[in-house]
Amino acid sequence: MKMKLTGRWLLVIFFLTCFTKSIYSQQIVMDRGWEFARADEQIWRSATVPGTVHTDLMAHQLIPDPFKGANEKAVQWVDKKDWLYRCSFEVSAEMLQKDMLELEFNGLDTYARVYLNNQLILTTNNMFIPWKADVKKYLHPGKNQLQITLESPIKHDMPLFLKDSLIYPAGNDVSDIPLSVYARKAPYHYGWDWGPRLVTSGIWRPVTLHAWNKATIRDIAFQQDIKPGVAVVKNTITVEAAVAGSYKLNVTAVLNRKNVVGITVPAILKKGINEINVPLTIKQPQLWWPNGMGAQNLYQIKVKLFNDQQDVAFTEKNVGLRTIEVINKPDSLGESFYVKVNGRPVFMKGANYIPQDNFLPRVTKEKYAQLFNDMQESHFNMVRVWGGGIYEDDQFYDLADATGILVWQDFMYACTLYPWDQAFLENAAKEAASNINRLKHHAALALWCGNNEVAVAIKNWGWQNGYAYTNSQYDHMIEGYNKLFKEVLPKMVQENDPGRFYFHSSPISNWGKKEDFTKGDNHYWGIWHGMEWFEAFNTHIPRFMSEYGFQSFPAMETIDSFATKADYDIFSNVMQSHQKSPAKGNTAIKIYMDHYYRSPVDFPAFVYLSQVLQAEGMKVAIEAHRRNMPYCMGTLYWQLNDCWPGPSWSGRDYYGRWKALQYYAKRAFEPVITSTVEENGQLNTYLITDAFQRGTAVIKMKAVDLQGNVIWEKNSNKHALQDDRSIQVNSVPVNEILKGKQRNEVIFYTQLVINDNVLNPNLYYFAIAKEINLTDPQLTIRCQPGAAGEVKVLVKTTQLARNIYISLDDATDEHFSDNFFDLLPGEERTITLHTARSAAEIQQHLRKTTLIDSYNH
């Protein structure tokens, strides 16, 4: 039985399981008393740490909110300036008696010089790694002063551009000179086709002063060997000793608060770094499974270091016992790409993830918890951390472990070539090793990928001619690519996370040719970039679809956060400034909308219809991918979320509000679904089953006219549900279904009955929406009390109702269990709303929209 994890419970799990610092050391977390100043002004103002320059400037009303209106352009001066941060902190004489005192900066963005009591202690050049400094000799009892100079990344990197005398093909860097390639900093800060250009500086993760005696535990690394009935966990414990000598290590595995196995071993430590190997044998191991396949069992590995019965250090990490393999090899159909968990091939369902904000410290623990709750509710079992963002916060991966969401982890490189000088490659190696070692213990970590789309771009994007590179220049750039992605990064994976799958670039194949769909993973952008219609999803099926998508606008409540009613036009200045895919953008949405739907009556109707359009297109894709198991073994749509409010490919908008796409994905990712498609004049219905589903299913099929009259019906035989399988359960000529009626007069209806439980139906329309003559559905909605914290919403229609959208006019964050669904004449459906309000209050604020309302006010 799977327990649904609410946001509150996810936070509880996080706090219980992610404690990794020694409880025997002292520490000062420096999150108060900070000030900042522009280096050329020296006017000091209060600051927030962790934070960014932009958010501090906004707090003092020195810049407008760049997310509102067209303000993004008004703040481009910020990244051209150097910035100063400082704080004072007290250190006791007792603390100074410790053997070691070190300052740890978990995230400095990006080019920083750190001064402690006017002494330079650290110079940094990478946003993605923590930095440490031994500071005991610089500290004194009482008040100490810490100051950080953050150099403008634009000023810092301009000399490198001038030295190279070439422009890198970083098309998503929207500045005149693409400097993003030089900085080991989040690439999306420089602009992307779904987000603004806001090149931040700041202390974006915590700063902590640690003090400890004798020794500290730096890390625990795990290697698993799982066999029937037994698992051996080889623990490699890294200890740094300030005082050499004889110590002991106690290592214990705990599951569900019960000690499973433990061992104490002697440890002779030399001064400096020591590695001690301590294996644990766990009998009858409880395996970790992805979401939907079983429990997410996590063993706590607790390590205590002591000396003469005196505790010295303690730490713990979670480990999930499982095997994960990525099978990418030639086969009779081309080249496979699929994931095996605990020896079982698993169809991957999920999306691509980008950072949740341009100003990263604003992403709270609650936002992470809600993100994973939404993924779990949507039946995800994988999320791809895309390579133009960041290596995510520890909480992200802890929640992935707790919810069973496998993580496809890109290294942070995307859509361009990069420098290949020795300094850059050394920095890249350091970054890779740091993040591999931070993340490799997570049960959810499935694979490493070198970059996003660079390899396919080299072959297909016309870079050499487009940027007028000489043969020599381009050859050197390709040589640099090979050094970074085929030598440096795989070496770091092999040395630090041996056995984990790595491949140098996603996708493996392009989407332009038929044979591309037989090889590895694919980013299919024929829909949107290629302006093909949604039906192409039914024929363009790769072995693993790791990117595809279509844009829509966010909800009107989200639009109202950055625009006024005067901006309610897709071609207004504000709407255009928030549309970051200018080559197609709002025009593409309108072209597709005009093809499939009747013209919306106003801007809110356009917004609603854009979401319906996006969702219906993605439904075609997801069902096509699942129908074609095991040839295709994964579908990760672009994209899950947003970093600011605006039109994009996301299913959840910047505020976490679900678009129609997220509801459609939830339904299309259900463990068992039916799918109907026309193939060669036949109407074929498929039964699609995920792993670990058991029982028998019957599919009830019928064709009805628009008034609900049955013109054809049939029940399938009983089918035993089998793991990750798609089977055809019925095939009938289309003409036999239509019985002489026009295609726009008939609807095909399939309903699953699993172990006598009746599931919601899946509808197939023979004609596109604009060709179907809808009438007023006479929709009625009643609210009544449900379980604690819930209101039941009963929706009933007398006529065909399409894309029923239920919302609240007071724009809350309350979340309906289903939305944007269709009902046949006379049907009723009950959905729930998680809320603290009464049914009467919800009824008062309820709004409803259906497809006919978008063009027939």
TAJO-V159500 format. One record per residue. N is the residue number from 1. RES is the residue in one letter. SS is DSSP state (H for helix, E for strand, L for the rest). OMEGA is omega as a letter, one per 30 degrees, with the letter a starting at -180 (* if undefined). Layout:
# TAJO-V159500
n-><N,N>
res-><RES,RES>
ss-><SS,SS>
omega-><OMEGA,OMEGA>
This chain:
# TAJO-V159500
n-><1,2,3,4,5,6,7,8,9,10,11,12,13,14,15,16,17,18,19,20,21,22,23,24,25,26,27,28,29,30,31,32,33,34,35,36,37,38,39,40,41,42,43,44,45,46,47,48,49,50,51,52,53,54,55,56,57,58,59,60,61,62,63,64,65,66,67,68,69,70,71,72,73,74,75,76,77,78,79,80,81,82,83,84,85,86,87,88,89,90,91,92,93,94,95,96,97,98,99,100,101,102,103,104,105,106,107,108,109,110,111,112,113,114,115,116,117,118,119,120,121,122,123,124,125,126,127,128,129,130,131,132,133,134,135,136,137,138,139,140,141,142,143,144,145,146,147,148,149,150,151,152,153,154,155,156,157,158,159,160,161,162,163,164,165,166,167,168,169,170,171,172,173,174,175,176,177,178,179,180,181,182,183,184,185,186,187,188,189,190,191,192,193,194,195,196,197,198,199,200,201,202,203,204,205,206,207,208,209,210,211,212,213,214,215,216,217,218,219,220,221,222,223,224,225,226,227,228,229,230,231,232,233,234,235,236,237,238,239,240,241,242,243,244,245,246,247,248,249,250,251,252,253,254,255,256,257,258,259,260,261,262,263,264,265,266,267,268,269,270,271,272,273,274,275,276,277,278,279,280,281,282,283,284,285,286,287,288,289,290,291,292,293,294,295,296,297,298,299,300,301,302,303,304,305,306,307,308,309,310,311,312,313,314,315,316,317,318,319,320,321,322,323,324,325,326,327,328,329,330,331,332,333,334,335,336,337,338,339,340,341,342,343,344,345,346,347,348,349,350,351,352,353,354,355,356,357,358,359,360,361,362,363,364,365,366,367,368,369,370,371,372,373,374,375,376,377,378,379,380,381,382,383,384,385,386,387,388,389,390,391,392,393,394,395,396,397,398,399,400,401,402,403,404,405,406,407,408,409,410,411,412,413,414,415,416,417,418,419,420,421,422,423,424,425,426,427,428,429,430,431,432,433,434,435,436,437,438,439,440,441,442,443,444,445,446,447,448,449,450,451,452,453,454,455,456,457,458,459,460,461,462,463,464,465,466,467,468,469,470,471,472,473,474,475,476,477,478,479,480,481,482,483,484,485,486,487,488,489,490,491,492,493,494,495,496,497,498,499,500,501,502,503,504,505,506,507,508,509,510,511,512,513,514,515,516,517,518,519,520,521,522,523,524,525,526,527,528,529,530,531,532,533,534,535,536,537,538,539,540,541,542,543,544,545,546,547,548,549,550,551,552,553,554,555,556,557,558,559,560,561,562,563,564,565,566,567,568,569,570,571,572,573,574,575,576,577,578,579,580,581,582,583,584,585,586,587,588,589,590,591,592,593,594,595,596,597,598,599,600,601,602,603,604,605,606,607,608,609,610,611,612,613,614,615,616,617,618,619,620,621,622,623,624,625,626,627,628,629,630,631,632,633,634,635,636,637,638,639,640,641,642,643,644,645,646,647,648,649,650,651,652,653,654,655,656,657,658,659,660,661,662,663,664,665,666,667,668,669,670,671,672,673,674,675,676,677,678,679,680,681,682,683,684,685,686,687,688,689,690,691,692,693,694,695,696,697,698,699,700,701,702,703,704,705,706,707,708,709,710,711,712,713,714,715,716,717,718,719,720,721,722,723,724,725,726,727,728,729,730,731,732,733,734,735,736,737,738,739,740,741,742,743,744,745,746,747,748,749,750,751,752,753,754,755,756,757,758,759,760,761,762,763,764,765,766,767,768,769,770,771,772,773,774,775,776,777,778,779,780,781,782,783,784,785,786,787,788,789,790,791,792,793,794,795,796,797,798,799,800,801,802,803,804,805,806,807,808,809,810,811,812,813,814,815,816,817,818,819,820,821,822,823,824,825,826,827,828,829,830,831,832,833,834,835,836,837,838,839,840,841,842,843,844,845,846,847,848,849,850,851,852,853,854,855,856,857>
res-><M,K,M,K,L,T,G,R,W,L,L,V,I,F,F,L,T,C,F,T,K,S,I,Y,S,Q,Q,I,V,M,D,R,G,W,E,F,A,R,A,D,E,Q,I,W,R,S,A,T,V,P,G,T,V,H,T,D,L,M,A,H,Q,L,I,P,D,P,F,K,G,A,N,E,K,A,V,Q,W,V,D,K,K,D,W,L,Y,R,C,S,F,E,V,S,A,E,M,L,Q,K,D,M,L,E,L,E,F,N,G,L,D,T,Y,A,R,V,Y,L,N,N,Q,L,I,L,T,T,N,N,M,F,I,P,W,K,A,D,V,K,K,Y,L,H,P,G,K,N,Q,L,Q,I,T,L,E,S,P,I,K,H,D,M,P,L,F,L,K,D,S,L,I,Y,P,A,G,N,D,V,S,D,I,P,L,S,V,Y,A,R,K,A,P,Y,H,Y,G,W,D,W,G,P,R,L,V,T,S,G,I,W,R,P,V,T,L,H,A,W,N,K,A,T,I,R,D,I,A,F,Q,Q,D,I,K,P,G,V,A,V,V,K,N,T,I,T,V,E,A,A,V,A,G,S,Y,K,L,N,V,T,A,V,L,N,R,K,N,V,V,G,I,T,V,P,A,I,L,K,K,G,I,N,E,I,N,V,P,L,T,I,K,Q,P,Q,L,W,W,P,N,G,M,G,A,Q,N,L,Y,Q,I,K,V,K,L,F,N,D,Q,Q,D,V,A,F,T,E,K,N,V,G,L,R,T,I,E,V,I,N,K,P,D,S,L,G,E,S,F,Y,V,K,V,N,G,R,P,V,F,M,K,G,A,N,Y,I,P,Q,D,N,F,L,P,R,V,T,K,E,K,Y,A,Q,L,F,N,D,M,Q,E,S,H,F,N,M,V,R,V,W,G,G,G,I,Y,E,D,D,Q,F,Y,D,L,A,D,A,T,G,I,L,V,W,Q,D,F,M,Y,A,C,T,L,Y,P,W,D,Q,A,F,L,E,N,A,A,K,E,A,A,S,N,I,N,R,L,K,H,H,A,A,L,A,L,W,C,G,N,N,E,V,A,V,A,I,K,N,W,G,W,Q,N,G,Y,A,Y,T,N,S,Q,Y,D,H,M,I,E,G,Y,N,K,L,F,K,E,V,L,P,K,M,V,Q,E,N,D,P,G,R,F,Y,F,H,S,S,P,I,S,N,W,G,K,K,E,D,F,T,K,G,D,N,H,Y,W,G,I,W,H,G,M,E,W,F,E,A,F,N,T,H,I,P,R,F,M,S,E,Y,G,F,Q,S,F,P,A,M,E,T,I,D,S,F,A,T,K,A,D,Y,D,I,F,S,N,V,M,Q,S,H,Q,K,S,P,A,K,G,N,T,A,I,K,I,Y,M,D,H,Y,Y,R,S,P,V,D,F,P,A,F,V,Y,L,S,Q,V,L,Q,A,E,G,M,K,V,A,I,E,A,H,R,R,N,M,P,Y,C,M,G,T,L,Y,W,Q,L,N,D,C,W,P,G,P,S,W,S,G,R,D,Y,Y,G,R,W,K,A,L,Q,Y,Y,A,K,R,A,F,E,P,V,I,T,S,T,V,E,E,N,G,Q,L,N,T,Y,L,I,T,D,A,F,Q,R,G,T,A,V,I,K,M,K,A,V,D,L,Q,G,N,V,I,W,E,K,N,S,N,K,H,A,L,Q,D,D,R,S,I,Q,V,N,S,V,P,V,N,E,I,L,K,G,K,Q,R,N,E,V,I,F,Y,T,Q,L,V,I,N,D,N,V,L,N,P,N,L,Y,Y,F,A,I,A,K,E,I,N,L,T,D,P,Q,L,T,I,R,C,Q,P,G,A,A,G,E,V,K,V,L,V,K,T,T,Q,L,A,R,N,I,Y,I,S,L,D,D,A,T,D,E,H,F,S,D,N,F,F,D,L,L,P,G,E,E,R,T,I,T,L,H,T,A,R,S,A,A,E,I,Q,Q,H,L,R,K,T,T,L,I,D,S,Y,N,H>
ss-><L,L,L,L,L,L,H,H,H,H,H,H,H,H,H,H,H,L,L,L,L,L,L,L,L,E,E,E,E,L,L,L,L,L,E,E,E,E,L,L,L,L,L,L,E,E,L,L,L,L,L,L,H,H,H,H,H,H,H,L,L,L,L,L,L,L,L,L,L,L,H,H,H,H,H,L,L,H,H,H,L,L,E,E,E,E,E,E,E,E,E,L,H,H,H,H,L,L,L,E,E,E,E,E,E,L,L,E,E,L,E,E,E,E,E,E,L,L,E,E,E,E,E,E,E,E,L,L,L,L,E,E,E,E,L,H,H,H,L,L,L,E,E,E,E,E,E,E,E,E,L,L,H,H,H,H,H,H,H,H,H,H,H,H,L,L,L,L,L,L,L,L,L,L,L,L,L,L,L,H,H,H,L,E,L,L,H,H,H,E,E,E,L,L,E,E,E,L,L,L,L,E,E,L,L,L,E,E,E,E,E,E,L,L,E,E,E,E,E,E,E,E,E,E,E,E,E,L,L,E,E,E,E,E,E,E,E,E,E,E,E,L,L,L,E,E,E,E,E,E,E,E,E,E,E,L,L,E,E,E,E,E,E,E,E,E,E,E,E,L,L,E,E,E,E,E,E,E,E,E,E,E,E,L,L,L,L,E,L,L,L,L,L,L,L,E,L,L,E,E,E,E,E,E,E,E,E,L,L,E,E,E,E,E,E,E,E,E,E,L,L,L,L,E,E,E,E,L,L,E,E,L,L,E,E,L,L,E,E,E,E,L,L,E,E,E,L,E,E,E,E,E,E,L,L,L,L,L,L,H,H,H,L,L,H,H,H,H,H,H,H,H,H,H,H,H,H,L,L,L,L,E,E,E,E,L,L,L,L,L,L,L,L,H,H,H,H,H,H,H,H,H,H,L,L,E,E,E,E,E,L,L,L,E,L,L,L,L,L,L,L,H,H,H,H,H,H,H,H,H,H,H,H,H,H,H,H,H,H,L,L,L,L,L,E,E,E,E,E,L,L,E,L,H,H,H,H,H,H,H,L,L,H,H,H,H,L,L,L,L,H,H,H,H,H,H,H,H,H,H,H,H,H,H,H,H,H,H,H,H,H,H,H,H,H,H,L,L,L,L,L,E,E,L,L,E,L,L,E,L,L,L,L,H,H,H,H,H,E,L,E,E,E,L,L,L,L,L,L,L,L,L,L,H,H,H,H,H,L,L,L,L,L,E,E,E,E,L,L,L,L,E,L,L,L,H,H,H,H,L,L,L,L,L,H,H,H,L,L,L,L,L,H,H,H,H,H,H,L,L,L,L,L,L,H,H,H,H,H,H,H,H,H,H,H,H,L,L,L,L,L,L,H,H,H,H,H,H,H,H,H,H,H,H,H,H,H,H,H,H,H,H,H,H,H,H,H,L,L,L,L,L,L,E,E,E,E,L,L,L,L,L,L,L,L,L,L,E,L,L,L,E,L,L,L,L,L,E,L,H,H,H,H,H,H,H,H,H,L,L,L,E,E,E,E,E,E,E,E,L,L,E,E,E,E,E,E,E,E,L,L,L,L,L,L,E,E,E,E,E,E,E,E,E,E,L,L,L,L,E,E,E,E,E,E,L,L,L,E,E,L,L,L,L,E,E,E,E,E,E,E,E,E,H,H,H,H,H,L,L,L,L,H,H,H,E,E,E,E,E,E,E,E,E,L,L,E,E,L,L,L,E,E,E,E,L,L,L,H,H,H,L,L,L,L,L,L,L,L,E,E,E,E,E,E,L,L,L,L,E,E,E,E,E,E,E,L,L,L,L,E,E,E,E,E,E,E,E,L,L,L,L,L,L,E,E,L,L,L,L,E,E,E,L,L,L,L,E,E,E,E,E,E,E,L,L,L,L,H,H,H,H,H,H,H,E,E,E,E,L,H,H,H,H,L,L,L>
omega-><a,l,l,a,l,l,a,a,l,l,l,l,a,a,a,a,a,l,a,a,a,l,a,l,l,l,l,l,a,a,a,l,a,l,l,l,l,a,a,l,a,l,a,l,a,a,l,l,f,a,l,l,a,a,l,l,l,a,l,l,l,l,l,l,a,l,a,l,l,a,a,a,a,a,a,l,a,a,l,a,l,a,a,l,l,l,l,l,a,l,a,l,l,a,a,l,l,a,a,l,a,l,l,l,a,l,l,a,f,a,a,l,a,a,l,a,l,l,l,a,a,l,a,a,a,a,a,a,l,a,a,l,l,a,a,a,a,a,l,a,l,a,l,a,l,l,a,l,l,a,l,l,l,l,a,a,l,l,l,l,a,l,a,l,l,l,l,a,a,a,a,l,a,l,a,l,a,a,a,a,a,a,l,a,a,a,a,l,a,a,l,a,l,a,a,l,l,a,a,l,l,l,a,l,a,l,a,l,l,l,a,l,l,a,l,l,a,a,l,l,a,l,a,l,a,l,l,l,a,l,l,l,l,a,l,a,l,a,l,a,l,l,l,l,a,l,l,l,l,a,a,l,a,l,a,l,l,l,l,l,l,a,l,a,l,l,l,a,l,l,a,a,l,l,a,a,a,l,l,l,a,a,a,a,l,a,l,a,l,l,l,a,a,a,l,a,a,l,l,l,a,a,l,l,l,a,a,l,l,l,a,a,l,l,l,l,l,l,l,a,a,l,l,l,l,a,a,a,l,l,a,a,a,l,a,l,l,a,l,l,a,l,a,l,a,l,a,a,l,a,l,a,l,l,a,l,l,l,a,a,l,l,a,l,l,l,l,a,a,l,a,l,l,l,a,l,a,l,l,l,l,l,l,l,a,a,l,a,a,l,a,l,l,a,l,a,l,l,l,l,a,a,l,l,l,a,l,a,l,l,a,l,a,l,l,l,a,l,a,l,a,a,l,a,l,l,l,l,l,l,a,a,a,a,l,a,l,a,a,a,a,l,a,a,a,a,l,l,a,a,l,l,a,a,l,l,l,a,a,a,l,a,a,l,a,l,l,l,l,l,a,l,a,l,l,l,l,l,l,l,a,l,a,a,l,l,a,a,l,l,l,l,a,a,a,a,a,l,l,a,l,l,a,a,l,g,l,a,l,a,a,a,a,a,l,a,l,a,l,a,a,l,a,l,l,l,a,a,l,l,l,a,a,a,l,l,a,a,a,a,l,l,l,a,a,l,l,a,l,a,l,l,l,a,a,l,l,l,a,l,a,a,l,l,l,a,a,l,a,l,l,a,a,l,l,a,l,l,a,l,a,a,l,l,a,l,l,l,a,l,l,a,l,l,a,a,l,a,l,a,a,a,l,l,l,a,l,a,l,l,l,l,l,a,a,l,l,l,l,a,a,a,l,l,a,l,a,l,f,l,l,a,l,l,l,a,l,g,a,a,a,l,l,a,l,l,l,a,a,l,l,a,a,a,a,l,a,l,l,a,a,l,l,l,l,a,a,l,l,a,l,l,l,l,a,a,l,l,l,l,l,l,a,l,a,l,a,a,l,l,l,l,a,l,l,a,l,l,l,a,l,l,a,l,a,l,l,l,a,l,l,l,a,l,l,l,l,l,l,l,a,a,l,a,l,l,l,a,l,l,a,l,a,a,l,l,a,l,l,l,l,a,a,a,a,l,l,a,l,l,a,l,a,a,l,l,a,a,l,a,l,a,l,l,a,a,l,a,a,a,a,a,a,l,l,a,a,a,l,a,l,l,l,a,l,l,a,l,a,l,l,l,a,a,a,a,l,l,l,l,a,l,a,a,l,a,a,a,l,l,l,l,a,a,l,a,l,a,l,a,l,l,l,a,l,a,l,l,l,l,a,l,l,a,l,a,a,l,a,l,l,l,a,a,a,l,l,l,l,a,a,l,a,a,a,l,*>
